[in-house]
């Protein structure tokens, strides 16, 4: 990771708060995003460690992170707000976390009113499939949902965090602005 940062690849993701706490001091110059699920009891440490959280999956966790962000990053200016992505389960997959699209739409006015957060966009996890092309409907659905929601809620950022090592080319074709390709760059997790 230090080599990656040295050549300019400074945006790094981590799935677990506790692993990030150990890694971040060892990788000076890295900018860190939490890409894995966030438990309420780890929210304070996540707000302290990460530049962005890409896995806000409920109004309750959004409110918790907002309160902590306002406490830990006080100030009236926009740069004090914590960047977040709202995780959406566009496939209605019971094995995945995230907002149901209709519930997200109903919650957006409240979420956009949270003054400690800047909602940069939406995030989803592609279908676990043998052929990356089969994940395209998931990525397309998130892109279309984002466009529709931004028409009615201009405060919602247009970022799309979607695509991992096995399917990121398809996600990019569907509009991904953030991809998670750690395995391609750093190898398998141990």
PEDALIN-V900418 format. One record per residue. N is the residue number from 1. PSI is psi in whole degrees, -180 to 180 (* if undefined). NEAR is the number of other C-alpha atoms within 12 Angstrom. D_CENTER is the distance of its C-alpha to the mean C-alpha in whole Angstrom. Layout:
BEGIN
N;PSI;NEAR;D_CENTER / N;PSI;NEAR;D_CENTER
END
This chain:
BEGIN
1;-37;27;20 / 2;-39;21;23 / 3;-40;16;24 / 4;-46;19;21 / 5;-38;19;20 / 6;-29;14;24 / 7;10;12;24 / 8;-2;14;21 / 9;83;20;18 / 10;-6;21;16 / 11;112;30;13 / 12;147;35;12 / 13;153;37;9 / 14;142;36;11 / 15;-27;26;11 / 16;133;27;13 / 17;-46;31;14 / 18;-34;23;17 / 19;-37;21;17 / 20;-40;30;15 / 21;-35;22;18 / 22;-35;14;21 / 23;-39;24;19 / 24;-45;31;18 / 25;-21;16;22 / 26;-7;15;23 / 27;75;22;21 / 28;142;18;22 / 29;-7;21;20 / 30;146;28;17 / 31;131;27;14 / 32;136;35;11 / 33;137;36;7 / 34;121;41;7 / 35;-11;39;5 / 36;177;32;8 / 37;149;31;9 / 38;121;37;10 / 39;146;27;14 / 40;-38;25;16 / 41;-11;16;18 / 42;5;25;16 / 43;-43;31;14 / 44;-49;26;17 / 45;-37;26;16 / 46;-43;43;13 / 47;-36;41;13 / 48;-36;27;16 / 49;-39;32;14 / 50;146;41;11 / 51;-30;34;11 / 52;152;37;7 / 53;120;49;5 / 54;12;45;1 / 55;40;45;5 / 56;115;44;7 / 57;9;37;10 / 58;157;32;13 / 59;-37;29;15 / 60;-46;20;16 / 61;-33;33;13 / 62;-45;42;12 / 63;-41;26;16 / 64;-48;28;16 / 65;-39;44;13 / 66;-49;37;15 / 67;-42;24;18 / 68;-41;29;17 / 69;-41;36;16 / 70;-33;27;19 / 71;-46;21;21 / 72;-30;22;20 / 73;60;27;19 / 74;152;19;22 / 75;151;15;23 / 76;-16;13;24 / 77;156;14;22 / 78;-31;16;19 / 79;-11;17;18 / 80;-14;23;18 / 81;147;32;15 / 82;130;39;12 / 83;133;38;9 / 84;156;43;6 / 85;143;42;4 / 86;120;50;7 / 87;128;42;7 / 88;133;39;10 / 89;76;34;13 / 90;-19;36;15 / 91;-2;27;17 / 92;40;21;18 / 93;118;18;18 / 94;-17;12;19 / 95;-7;11;18 / 96;149;22;14 / 97;170;26;12 / 98;163;34;11 / 99;140;34;13 / 100;138;26;16 / 101;-41;30;16 / 102;-40;17;19 / 103;-37;22;18 / 104;-47;31;15 / 105;-42;27;18 / 106;-31;18;20 / 107;-16;24;17 / 108;-43;30;16 / 109;-44;20;19 / 110;-47;23;19 / 111;-41;35;15 / 112;-17;34;16 / 113;-4;19;19 / 114;113;30;17 / 115;-12;30;18 / 116;-6;32;16 / 117;148;44;13 / 118;113;36;12 / 119;103;41;10 / 120;-22;33;9 / 121;-156;42;8 / 122;155;47;7 / 123;145;49;5 / 124;163;50;8 / 125;129;45;10 / 126;162;43;13 / 127;142;32;17 / 128;101;21;18 / 129;161;15;21 / 130;-32;11;24 / 131;123;15;24 / 132;-33;24;21 / 133;-29;24;22 / 134;-14;18;22 / 135;-11;32;18 / 136;-44;32;19 / 137;-35;25;19 / 138;-49;35;16 / 139;-40;41;14 / 140;-42;28;17 / 141;-40;31;17 / 142;-42;40;13 / 143;-45;33;15 / 144;-39;22;18 / 145;-45;32;16 / 146;-47;40;14 / 147;-43;22;17 / 148;-44;18;19 / 149;-38;27;17 / 150;-27;24;17 / 151;-40;15;21 / 152;-18;16;21 / 153;81;25;19 / 154;-16;18;19 / 155;-11;24;17 / 156;124;34;14 / 157;158;27;12 / 158;10;31;12 / 159;144;32;9 / 160;106;41;9 / 161;105;42;6 / 162;146;46;9 / 163;132;37;11 / 164;-174;31;12 / 165;-44;24;16 / 166;-18;26;18 / 167;8;33;17 / 168;-33;33;15 / 169;-39;26;18 / 170;-41;27;18 / 171;-41;38;15 / 172;-42;27;16 / 173;-29;22;19 / 174;6;29;17 / 175;10;30;15 / 176;136;35;12 / 177;-17;25;11 / 178;130;32;9 / 179;155;36;10 / 180;97;36;10 / 181;36;26;14 / 182;-41;24;15 / 183;-38;19;17 / 184;-35;15;19 / 185;-40;17;19 / 186;-5;17;20 / 187;-179;11;21 / 188;149;10;21 / 189;145;11;20 / 190;*;5;23
END
